[in-house]
Amino acid sequence: MIVPVIVAVTSSLLHLTRAFGCNETNPHGVDKAASKAETVVRDISNLLSANRSQNATCDVTQNTYDPSLCVAFAIFILLGIIFAFVGYRFFRLILFLTAFIGAFCIVFYFAYGHLPCDWPHPALIALGLGATAGLILGTFAACYLYLGIFLCGFALGAVAALSFLAYVHIKYVEEHSWLPIVIIIGLGIIGGIIALLIQRPLLIIATSVIGSYLMIMGLDYYVENGQAFAYSWELVSGHPHFPSCAATWVMLIAVPVIALVAIVIQWKCTAKGKDHKKVIKKSRKKEYIEMDSAGNNALLSDMD
């Protein structure tokens, strides 16, 4: 669910910016942006529907590319590189992005799917709601670091659940479409709890795995028009079928391979000498100083 929604939202933002531009004399900017946003969401739905077909073509020479989606998936690759190879070094930023993306996607997905049909510009409304939720949760995760660590571990558990569902096709899962969501949430909670217990190793692993997943999902669009991308959606929806193209399996296998490489690079290079607990201690010290300062000011005011 996360990957399709992020791509749709990113593309919508691009169209929104383009529609407004720098031309203040354009009274129809919002209408054009809304129309473009709706078009992008439909394009994503068509992309997923086309790739769900078991008869999907494996001939990469027949690939077609949309400029907006190309930019969106390029952003995916960039975010994946940051998460995978320098995620632990930029600890607080990664916590913010993890929480922001998660809240953004979930709220956008449910808002867009459940807004009344007669409301104008549902894509833009859902986009605004998702962005607001993402900013709120992202800010909380960056300020309350244990919440951010839990969410990062939760994301790792969710990716692990997708991997489990990808390589283990169980008939019971296919007959009960709610079960993949339960598995994702269950493993996500377990991952969040473990992240709180063993923080540094789990954060390095989590950022590496999440980054490799984002990177491959972005690259997959350019390689085979999003076959692995669509397969991820099928896993969440509970109606997957084994991919028929070899390139799809190459993409899926590349996720753990790149994750292992990223873990080694972070452990040996980019995360070496970096300790997130110093950030937590510094944050706590700042809170204590502010509390003491507030207490002293209140005492002085009572004396006056």
Beta strands, then each sheet from edge to edge (+ up, - down):
end
